[in-house]
Amino acid sequence: MQNLHVVPKDDVPAEAGSSASSIARLIVQWVLAVVVLFGLGTWLVWWGASVQRTFTLDDIRAACQRLMPETAERCVDTVIIQRGGARR
């Protein structure tokens, strides 16, 4: 009742190009990982700048609303231009 079969070492087929293909696959994986990480990092930097710009505009708008409620939009535009012209 033996379910195991012993395979001698000589019967195992060895692939000649297995090391070359594994190196090529490893290089492709590294390149893809670098591209994905670069894309993710770029998106995170863009998103962080967008969030910061939104918070800054909200702070400017709130300050102008407190100081000059009747001309708040004009105040916001003036402050944005004086700070370097943020894109709306």
N, C-alpha and C positions, 0 to 999 in steps of 0.2 A: 504494500500500500504506500508506495513512495511517490510523492507528487513532484519532487524536485528532479531536475535534469542538469547535470554538470556539463558546462560548455567549456571546452579547452580554449586556451588563449589564442591558438593559431587559427581558430575558426571565426574569430571576430573580425569583420571587415573594417579596415581603417581607411578613412578618406584622406586623400593627399592634400586637398586644398582647404581643409577645415580650419586650419589656423589663419590662413589668409582671409577667408570669408568672415571669421569671427572678429578679426581686427578691423575689417571694413565695416562690419555691422556696429562695432563699438565706436568707430569714428563717426558714423552717421548718427548714432544716438547722441554722442557728445555735441555734434553740430546742431541737432534739433533742440537739445536742452539749452544750449547757449542762445539760440534764436528765440525760444519761448521765454527764457528768463529776461532777455533784452526787451522783448515786447511787453512783458508784464511790468518790468521796471519803468519803462517809458510811460506806460499807461498810468502807473501809480504816481509818477512825478507830475504828469499832466493833471490828474485828478486832484492831487494835493494843491497845486497852484490854482485850480479852479475853485476849490473850497475856500482857500485863503482869500481869493479875490471876492468871492461872494460875501464872506464875513466882513471884509473891509468895506465893501459897498453898503452893507447893512449898517455898519457902525457910522459911516458918513451920513447915510440917510437919517438915522436916529438922531445924530447930533444936530443936523440941519433942522429937523422937525422940532427939536426942543428949542433951538435958538431963533429960528425964523420960520414959524409955521405957515405964514402966508405966502412965502416964496421959497418953499423947501426944495422944489425941483431945480430952481435956478441956483440955489446954494449948492446942491449936489453937483450940478454940472460944473460950477466954478471950482469947487474943491477937486473934482476929478481932473479937470484941465490943469490946475496948479500942481497936482501930484504927478503929472506926466501923461495924462490922457489915457485912462483905462478904456479898453474897448467895451462897448455895450452890446 
